[in-house]
Structures are given as C-alpha cells and as structure tokens.
Amino acid sequence: MKKKTLLLLSTLAVSSQFAQAQLLKGKVVGTDLKTVTIEYSPNKDVMETEYKEIPVKDGMFAFDAELPVETVDVGVIVERRNNLGAHLTKGKTLEMTITEKDKRLVASFKGVGSDVSPVVSRMSEAYDIMRYFSLDPSDKKTAKDYMQLLDNEYAAVKPLLKKIKNKQQRNYYSLLNDAQHKEQKCRILSNDFYEKKLNPKEDAEYKALLGDVDINDEISRISGLSLTKLLSMMNGSVDFKGDMGPYCTELMQLTEKHVTNPALRRQVVNTVGYNYFTFGDDSGDYHAFFENYKRFAGSENADIPKKYESKIAAWDKTHSGVPAPDITLNDKEGNTIQLSDLKGKFTYIDVWATWCGPCKKEIPFMEKTVERFKGNDKVQFISISVDEDVKAWKAMIEKDQPQWPQYNVNGETAKKFMADWGITGIPRFIMIDKNGNIFAADASRPSEENTAQTIEEQTK
C-alpha cells in the first residue's frame, strides 16, 4: 500500500513533526537523485500516511521524526522510480545506501534495523500497486502476466525473511508478506473483472482468496485484506460521481455488525469519508448523511469527520447557478488572470497535478475533447495545476505542449481554491456557464461519453 496506490489519495499528505533523533542517514551512490520522499503511517493506515520530501545534498540525506511508536516501517520514494523502504526504531539511527543495479535502485543497510530493512524495502517494491496497473496503454499487461510478476516478487522476499534475527519479527513479516501477496492478487483480479464488466465476487478464485480472511486480524488490516473482504460482502452497487450515500451507509452497517478491531473501524471511518466526499456528488441529502457519519465515527474518531466540514460548506455554496468563486491563476510565464476574466464562454476546467496518475490518464481524452470543439468560439478549455513543485509543472507542459491554456495555483492560493470548490481529491473537472455561474462544480471527466454531449448542448 504505497504512495502511488492512491493516485486519488494525494491530498491527505501532511507535515511531520521533526525532532532531534536522527532515524535515517541516507547515502546515494552512482545515481543523480535530487530528492527522496519518506512516507509513513504510525498506525499503518494508508489513509493517514504522512509524507516528507527531503533534498539530497552532496549524495546525502537525513530523516528525523518524533515517532509516537517504538518502531515504524517507512517507504522511501526515489523520484518516481522504484520504491524502497526501511525499518526505523525510536531513538536509534539506521544507515541506508542507495545504489543503481540493472536499472533498479537497491538499498543496503547498517545499524539498528538493518536485518529487517531489506525485507521492508523489497516488499515496498514488490507490492507497489502501480507495477500492476500501468497508466501507459503500451505497457499494459494481461492479468495473467501481472499474476506471474506478483508471484515472482513474493518469492523474492522469502529468502530475505530468513535473515531477520528476532523470531517474532520474522514471523510477523512472513505473515505480512503472505497477506500482501493475497491482497495484491485480489486487486489484480478485481481490476481485470471490472474491465470486463464482470463481478469478481462471483469468481471462485477471488472468493477462495478471501474465504479464510479474519476481518479483525491485525495483519489482515495492515495488508488491506480486511477492508477488501468487508467490501466483498456488500450487496449494493456504487454510484461513483453520484450519490454515494446508500453505498457508504451499507459499508457503515456492515462495519457495525462485523468489525471489533478499533484500528480497522478507524480505517473504515476514513474510507467512508473519503469515498463519499471525494467521489460522490451533492445530489443526495448530504447533511443527513453527515450527521449519520459523525455518529458512526464516534468520539474516538471525531477528528475525521471534522476534515469534511469544509466540504459540506463548499457544497452549500457551489450549487448550479451561483457565481463561481474567483481565484488568481498563474501561467508559465508568470502572468496572472482572474478566473472571472473568462466570462463570456462556457468553460470546462481540468484540475490536476503532475504527480497524479489518474489526472494524467485523462489528458489524452482532454486533448480529443479540445480538438472536437476546435473552432467553436462559445466554449473554452483550461487546465489548473495544483502542483507545489512549479518547476515540475512547467517541465511537463513544456514537454507535452498542450493546445489549451495552462495555469497553476499553489500555496495559500491553492488551499483557498480547493476549499472554495470542496476539492478533496483530483482529477476534478468543473463547468462554468458563459455568465460566470457554476454549471457543475463536480463535472464529468473527458473520458466519459456525456461530457462532450453536455458541452454541445450548452454551446449551441
């Protein structure tokens, strides 16, 4: 469950509290890395993962953090290349050396945790979800090929497990390796069936994989198997881009009935909130749902619903027909315009970022839509990047040369923009009518058939 898992989870990154204890001293040899990103979650919930980007200076980097737990496994993301990882101990220092071998980055370790860290690092790479779901059609493999790759990666971890000195730790990571292997199999099967418009719950192999999973087992929770099994028990269908209320309500009801693990319950609270407020729209009675959601979260998890209070407020003020919130946009030359300056034409807006896989997957469809309406002076298309790394944004649009206006917002401006529109995940698409009023605050994507039809109807 790595950072790329949740091309749609990017907005959950938060700053860490850094202290004096140097947990990880890194050295880079034979490869020109400018930054590394450390990802970790003390409670092992991907929805509460923290990220810290660290510069590499003269081939060295260091990570310090005040850990609330005795040990923690961290991912080490190396500039969008293969994932690495490490096992850190509170108050102790682990040395990590990153080198390149056969076009892969590999890590070696010295110090406390050096026997466990090779396992954590290899598993970080082995179960990186993006290795099994390519966004590049030319690189896409069959489910059978992905399964073979997964089995090979699973086998590659096993010899490393034998080198863990502590028997209890060795057993823990052996079970975790088994669980993550099983969870990734479920994901590959589920994706394959989804593309074929079939139901994986009716597949014998899929049912067998989940059959003996104990929902409340801690390793099942950490690997993601618990949530996968819980979701497999649902009867209702999900209406992404619509009212997610019935779907999320059923998930809460199943949790009440089957979940006794407090950490898993918190994970479900996170999942329900993210699904409802990121993928769903405001077509249902979201105020009633929110009250039910807060009751479900309870006092012990009351901090999670609080994150979505701004979403409720944004939905209240971004109904169709109300004036679109204004914001200052920056182009790559540093020129600025106001969103309100675009009045006079029906406007279709793509909100994206260079690090967002699903965003980039929509770009070819955006190109086709722009080309389709070329010459229609009643419509305009713009993309608004929320990249904090403005250089990365400029480099990508310089490389791709998109044929429609590109803008960026960052810092406090980006925070205000996201809050005003209730954006908790990207990609996000917005439609504004020619008078500068909201037509759809959460519009359909370019890849959806009804998008072009809607634009045609509004620009006759």
HELIX and SHEET records of a PDB file:
HELIX    1   1 LYS A    3  LEU A   12  5                                  10    
HELIX    2   2 VAL A   46  GLU A   48  5                                   3    
HELIX    3   3 SER A  117  ALA A  126  1                                  10    
HELIX    4   4 ILE A  129  ARG A  131  5                                   3    
HELIX    5   5 PRO A  137  ASP A  139  5                                   3    
HELIX    6   6 ALA A  143  LEU A  161  1                                  19    
HELIX    7   7 LYS A  167  GLU A  195  1                                  29    
HELIX    8   8 PRO A  200  GLU A  202  5                                   3    
HELIX    9   9 ALA A  204  GLY A  211  1                                   8    
HELIX   10  10 GLU A  218  SER A  223  1                                   6    
HELIX   11  11 LEU A  225  SER A  232  1                                   8    
HELIX   12  12 GLY A  245  HIS A  258  1                                  14    
HELIX   13  13 PRO A  262  TYR A  274  1                                  13    
HELIX   14  14 ASN A  275  PHE A  279  3                                   5    
HELIX   15  15 TYR A  286  ALA A  297  1                                  12    
HELIX   16  16 SER A  299  ASN A  301  5                                   3    
HELIX   17  17 ASP A  303  LYS A  306  1                                   4    
HELIX   18  18 GLU A  309  LYS A  317  1                                   9    
HELIX   19  19 LEU A  339  LEU A  342  5                                   4    
HELIX   20  20 GLY A  357  ARG A  372  1                                  16    
HELIX   21  21 VAL A  390  ASP A  400  1                                  11    
HELIX   22  22 GLY A  411  TRP A  421  1                                  11    
HELIX   23  23 GLU A  449  GLN A  458  1                                  10    
SHEET    1   A 4 MET A  60  ASP A  64  0                                        
SHEET    2   A 4 GLN A  22  VAL A  29 -1                                        
SHEET    3   A 4 LEU A  94  LYS A 101  1                                        
SHEET    4   A 4 ARG A 104  GLY A 111 -1                                        
SHEET    1   B 4 GLU A  50  PRO A  55  0                                        
SHEET    2   B 4 THR A  35  TYR A  40 -1                                        
SHEET    3   B 4 THR A  71  ILE A  77 -1                                        
SHEET    4   B 4 LEU A  84  THR A  89 -1                                        
SHEET    1   C 2 THR A 328  ASN A 330  0                                        
SHEET    2   C 2 THR A 336  GLN A 338 -1                                        
SHEET    1   D 5 GLN A 406  ASN A 408  0                                        
SHEET    2   D 5 VAL A 379  SER A 385  1                                        
SHEET    3   D 5 PHE A 346  TRP A 352  1                                        
SHEET    4   D 5 ARG A 428  ILE A 432 -1                                        
SHEET    5   D 5 ILE A 438  ALA A 440 -1                                        
END                                                                             
